[in-house]
Amino acid sequence: MDERRSQHLYGLAALALGLLLGLIAVSRSLKDIRRGNEEVAVTGSARRPIRSDFAVWRLVVSSQSPSLTAASQELTRTADRVRQFLKAEGVADSSIVVKPVEAAGIPELTEDGRETGRVLTNRVTQTFEVRSADVDAVTRTSQRASTLIAEGIPVAPQAPEYLYTRLADIRTALLEDATKDARQRAEAIVKSTGAQIGAVREARMGVFQITPRFSTEVSDYGINDVSSIDKDVTAVVRVTFTIR
C-alpha cells in the first residue's frame, strides 16, 4: 500500500513539474511575441529657412459711366498710363500679362432692393499682372503705385504674392531630417527602459507648412504663405519604430 502511494505521489509530482515547465515555456514564448510587437510612434519635424524666388503683382484699373462707350474710352486712357508707369519702373513687357477687359452693367434698385430693369451705369475693368523672378524689383514697383493714385488714376493695387518654386529640390532632404528627428525622439523615450529602437515599421508624411519667418502657425491641410518674402518651410513625419 505504501509503495503504491509513493508511486502515486511521484507521478503527481512529475505531472506538476511538467505542467510548471510547460507554463514557463509558454510564458517565455508569449513574452517574446509581445516584445516583437512592441513599438513606439513619434512625430519628427525639420525646418529650413527659404527666400521667395518669384513674385506676382496685380493691379486693377477701372472706369465707370452711364455710357459704355465713354467708360471704355476712359479705361483705354487709364490703361495707357499704367503701361507708362510700368515701363518707367523698368518692368519688361515680357513680365506683364494684361487680362481681357471685363464689362458689367450696374442695375438700378428700388428702395427695397429690387432691380428696376434699368442699367444705372456701366463699369469696365482690366487687370495688369506683373510676374517676375526679380522679387525686390516687383516689391519696389508695387510700393510706388501710390503715385498713380495721387494722379487720380482709378487703380486698385493688390499686395504682391511671393512664391517659392524650388520646394521639390529640398523636399527629400527635409523628410530625411524629419525622420532623423523622429528617431532621436524615440530613442529618448525608450532610453530609461533599457530597450533600443529597431527598424522603421511605418512612416507617414505630413503636409508641408510654408509660413512667414518665425511663425508658429500650423494647419492640418498645410500652409502656403504668399504674403512674405522670407519664409520657413517645415516638414513633418510620423514614424513607428520597433523596440528591441
C-alpha positions in Angstrom: 0.0 0.0 0.0 2.8 2.4 1.0 4.7 1.6 -2.2 1.6 2.3 -4.4 1.0 5.5 -2.5 4.6 6.6 -3.1 4.4 5.8 -6.8 1.2 7.8 -7.0 2.8 10.8 -5.2 5.8 10.6 -7.5 3.5 10.6 -10.5 1.7 13.6 -9.3 4.9 15.4 -8.7 6.2 14.6 -12.1 3.0 15.8 -13.7 3.1 19.0 -11.7 6.7 19.6 -12.7 5.8 19.0 -16.3 3.0 21.5 -16.1 5.2 24.1 -14.5 7.9 23.7 -17.1 5.3 23.9 -19.8 3.8 27.1 -18.3 7.3 28.7 -18.1 7.9 27.8 -21.8 4.6 29.3 -22.9 5.2 32.4 -20.8 8.6 32.9 -22.4 7.1 32.5 -25.9 4.3 35.0 -25.2 6.9 37.4 -23.8 8.9 37.1 -26.9 5.9 37.6 -29.1 4.9 40.7 -27.1 8.4 42.0 -27.3 8.5 41.6 -31.1 5.2 43.6 -31.3 6.3 46.4 -29.1 6.6 49.7 -30.9 6.7 53.4 -30.4 5.2 56.1 -32.7 6.7 59.6 -32.7 6.4 62.7 -34.7 9.5 64.3 -36.1 9.9 67.6 -37.9 12.5 69.6 -39.7 12.5 73.3 -40.6 14.5 75.3 -43.2 14.6 79.0 -44.0 13.8 79.9 -47.6 13.5 83.1 -49.6 10.9 83.6 -52.2 12.2 83.4 -55.8 9.2 84.6 -57.7 6.7 87.4 -57.3 3.2 88.1 -58.8 1.7 91.6 -58.5 -1.7 92.6 -59.8 -3.3 96.0 -60.2 -6.8 96.6 -61.5 -7.8 99.6 -63.5 -11.4 100.6 -63.8 -13.8 103.2 -65.3 -17.4 103.8 -64.8 -20.0 105.8 -66.9 -23.7 105.6 -67.9 -22.3 105.3 -71.4 -20.4 102.0 -72.1 -18.5 103.7 -74.9 -17.4 106.5 -72.6 -16.4 104.1 -69.9 -14.3 102.1 -72.4 -12.6 105.2 -73.7 -11.7 106.2 -70.2 -10.4 102.8 -69.4 -8.1 102.9 -72.5 -6.6 106.2 -71.3 -6.1 104.8 -67.8 -4.5 101.5 -69.1 -2.1 103.5 -71.2 -1.0 105.4 -68.1 -0.4 102.2 -66.2 1.7 100.9 -69.1 3.8 104.1 -69.0 4.2 103.7 -65.2 5.4 100.1 -65.5 7.8 100.9 -68.3 9.3 103.8 -66.3 9.8 101.3 -63.4 11.8 99.1 -65.7 9.3 96.3 -65.9 9.8 94.3 -69.1 6.9 93.8 -71.5 7.6 90.0 -71.2 6.9 90.2 -67.5 3.4 91.8 -67.9 0.2 89.9 -68.5 -2.8 92.0 -69.5 -6.1 90.4 -68.8 -9.1 90.9 -71.1 -11.4 93.8 -70.4 -14.5 93.0 -68.3 -17.7 95.0 -68.5 -20.7 94.9 -66.2 -23.9 96.9 -66.0 -24.8 98.1 -62.6 -28.6 97.9 -62.3 -30.9 100.5 -60.7 -32.5 99.3 -57.5 -35.7 100.2 -55.7 -35.7 101.2 -52.0 -36.5 97.6 -51.1 -33.5 96.2 -53.1 -35.3 95.0 -56.3 -34.0 95.7 -59.7 -36.0 98.1 -61.9 -34.7 96.6 -65.2 -32.8 99.8 -65.9 -29.0 100.0 -66.1 -27.8 102.8 -63.9 -24.2 102.8 -65.1 -21.6 100.7 -66.8 -18.3 99.6 -65.2 -15.4 98.3 -67.1 -12.2 96.8 -65.6 -8.9 95.4 -66.7 -6.2 93.6 -64.7 -2.5 94.0 -65.2 -0.3 91.2 -63.8 3.4 91.5 -63.3 5.2 88.2 -63.0 9.0 88.2 -62.3 11.8 86.4 -60.6 13.2 89.8 -59.6 11.3 89.8 -56.3 12.9 93.0 -55.0 12.1 94.9 -58.2 8.4 93.8 -58.0 8.3 94.9 -54.4 9.6 98.4 -55.2 7.2 98.8 -58.1 4.2 97.9 -56.0 5.2 100.4 -53.3 5.4 103.2 -55.9 1.9 102.5 -57.3 0.7 105.2 -54.9 1.9 107.8 -57.4 -0.8 106.6 -59.8 -3.4 107.1 -57.1 -2.0 110.6 -56.4 -2.6 111.5 -60.1 -6.2 110.5 -59.8 -5.8 107.3 -61.8 -8.5 104.8 -60.7 -6.3 101.8 -59.9 -6.6 99.2 -57.2 -3.1 97.7 -56.5 -3.1 94.4 -54.7 -0.4 93.1 -52.4 2.3 91.2 -54.2 2.3 87.4 -53.9 5.7 85.9 -53.1 6.3 82.3 -54.2 9.0 79.7 -53.7 9.4 77.5 -56.8 12.1 75.1 -55.7 10.4 73.2 -53.0 10.8 69.9 -54.8 14.6 70.4 -54.7 14.7 70.4 -50.8 11.7 68.1 -50.1 13.7 64.9 -49.8 16.4 66.4 -47.6 13.7 67.9 -45.3 12.0 64.5 -45.0 15.3 62.8 -44.1 16.0 65.4 -41.4 12.4 65.0 -40.0 12.9 61.2 -39.9 16.2 61.6 -38.0 14.5 63.9 -35.6 11.8 61.3 -35.0 14.4 58.6 -34.3 16.1 60.8 -31.8 12.8 61.5 -30.0 12.0 57.7 -30.0 15.4 56.9 -28.5 14.9 59.5 -25.8 11.5 57.9 -24.9 12.8 54.3 -24.6 16.2 55.1 -23.1 15.0 54.8 -19.5 13.6 51.3 -20.1 16.9 49.8 -21.3 15.4 48.9 -24.7 16.6 50.0 -28.1 14.9 51.4 -31.2 14.7 49.0 -34.1 13.6 49.2 -37.7 11.0 51.6 -39.0 7.7 49.8 -39.1 5.6 52.6 -40.7 6.2 56.2 -41.8 3.6 58.7 -42.7 4.5 62.1 -44.3 2.5 65.0 -43.1 1.8 68.2 -45.0 4.4 70.8 -45.6 4.0 74.2 -43.9 5.3 77.3 -45.6 4.9 80.1 -43.2 6.3 83.6 -42.6 9.7 83.6 -40.9 9.5 82.6 -37.2 5.7 81.9 -37.4 4.3 79.1 -35.3 1.1 78.8 -37.3 0.2 75.2 -38.5 -2.7 73.7 -40.3 -3.9 70.1 -40.8 -4.2 71.0 -44.5 -0.9 72.7 -44.8 0.0 76.3 -45.3 1.5 78.0 -48.3 2.2 81.6 -47.3 2.4 84.1 -50.2 2.5 87.3 -48.1 6.1 87.3 -47.1 9.5 87.2 -48.9 11.4 85.4 -46.2 9.7 82.2 -45.1 10.2 78.9 -43.2 9.3 75.5 -44.7 8.6 72.7 -42.2 8.2 69.0 -42.9 6.5 66.7 -40.5 6.6 62.9 -40.4 5.0 60.3 -38.1 7.2 57.3 -37.7 6.6 54.0 -36.0 9.7 52.1 -34.7 10.0 48.6 -33.4 11.5 48.2 -29.9 14.2 45.5 -29.3 
